[in-house]
Amino acid sequence: MNINAMIVDDEQWNREIIKTFGNWEQYGIHLAAEAEDGEEAIKAIETGDIHIVITDMNMPGVDGVRLLQYLNDHHPDIRIIVISGYDDFMYTRQAIRCRADEYLLKPVDPQELNQVLLQCRQKAEETLLKKSGEDMGLRLDLLQAILTFRPALAAHYNDLNADSLQDSLNELQDKLILLGVTPSTLPRIGEELLLLLRDLMHSNSQEIANEYAEENLAALHTVDELMQQVSGMYLSALKELVQHRKNKNRLNLEEIKRFVDQNFTENIKLEALARSFFVSKEYLSKVFKQEFGLNLTDYMTKLRMERARHLLLHDHLSIKSVAELCGYEELGYFYRVFKKQFGLAPGEMRKGEGEVQNSTS
C-alpha cells in the first residue's frame, strides 16, 4: 500500500535535510512531491494523492497557518507534521487546532522525525484500509482484526522470525473463524492480507515487494484454505527477505573491506566506521570476522604490518618514517605491534632479512 508524503518549505536546504533524515523506504513512504509554499502545496494535493504533509510554518505567500486551515477544512484525513524554527504560541495553537500530529522544532532531531513519520504512516494506512473495506463491503470487525495483527507481523519480519510469524498467522486464523467469516468475504480478506504482505515487504526491501501481487483467491471456500495459502506466501516472502539481507550484508562487508584496504594507514576509528555504515562496532567486528577470518582491528593491523615489512626491506627509510607511513604516530607502540606480529624488532627484521638475501646472492 503506497503512502505518499509531501515536504513544504521555502528553503531547499531544509527540504533536503528532511529528505536525508527520514527513513522513507524503510517505512514504505514515497516522497511524492515538494513545495516552496502553501499555494504550491495545495495545487499538488489537489492533483495528487497525498497522505502525509510535512510543512514549515513561516513561508512567503500562503504560509503554514493557512495551509493547515485548508487541510483541516478540505482534507481532514491527511496526516500533518509541522516543522518550524519558531517556538511560537500562535503557530503551536494553530497546529493543535488543525489536529497536526506533531510540532517539531528546527534543527530537526532524526529520531523524533522518524518516530512521528512511522506513527503518521500507520494512521494513514488504517484510514486507507478502512475506506477500502467500506468501499468493498468488508465488515469493519474483520478489517480491524487484520489491522490488529499488523504490528506483530511487522516485528516478526524485522526480526526474521519464521516461528513467531507462523504463530501470529495461526492466531489470526482463529480470530477470523471466531468472527464468523462467510465464503463471500474470503476473497476480500485475502486481498487485504496480500496488501499487508506487500506493504511489509516494501518496508523491508522494495526489490521483492511486488512478487506476491497476483494471486487468485476466488476459488477458496474456507478460512483454513485461505490462511494455508496466505501463510505459505508470508513464509516464502520471509525466506526471500532473509536471503536478501544476507546478500546486502555481504555487499556492505565487501565495501567496508575495500575502504580499509585503501585507507588502512589512516587513523580509522572502529566506532566511526561502524556508525558510517549504520551498525554497532560490536556487530561490525563480529560479522567482519565471520566473513574474512579476522576482526577489523586485526585485519587493519595485518595490512599495516605487511606494509611496514615491505618498506623495511625495500626502502632506505628510518624506522620512525616507516612507522609514520604505516599509521603509527608513537614509535614505541609500533615496535611492540611489529614484534608481536613477526617475533622480532623492525631493526632485526631489516638486518636479518638483509643477511639472508646477501647470503643467497
Secondary structure, DSSP 8 states (H G I E B T S, - for coil): --EEEEEE-S-HHHHHHHHHH--HHHHTEEEEEEESSHHHHHHHHHHS---EEEE-SS-SSS-HHHHHHHHHHH-TTSEEEEEES---HHHHHHHHHTT-SEEEESS--HHHHHHHHHHHHHHHHHHHHHHHHHHTT--HHHHHHHHHHHHHHHHHHHHT-HHHHHHHHHHHHHHHHHHT--GGGHHHHHHHHHHHHHHHHHHH-GGGTTTTS----TT--SHHHHHHHHHHHHHHHHHHHHHHHHHHHHHHHHHHHHHHHHHTTS---HHHHHHHTTS-HHHHHHHHHHHHSS-HHHHHHHHHHHHHHHHHHH----HHHHHHHTT-S-HHHHHHHHHHHHSS-HHHHHHHHHHHHHHH-
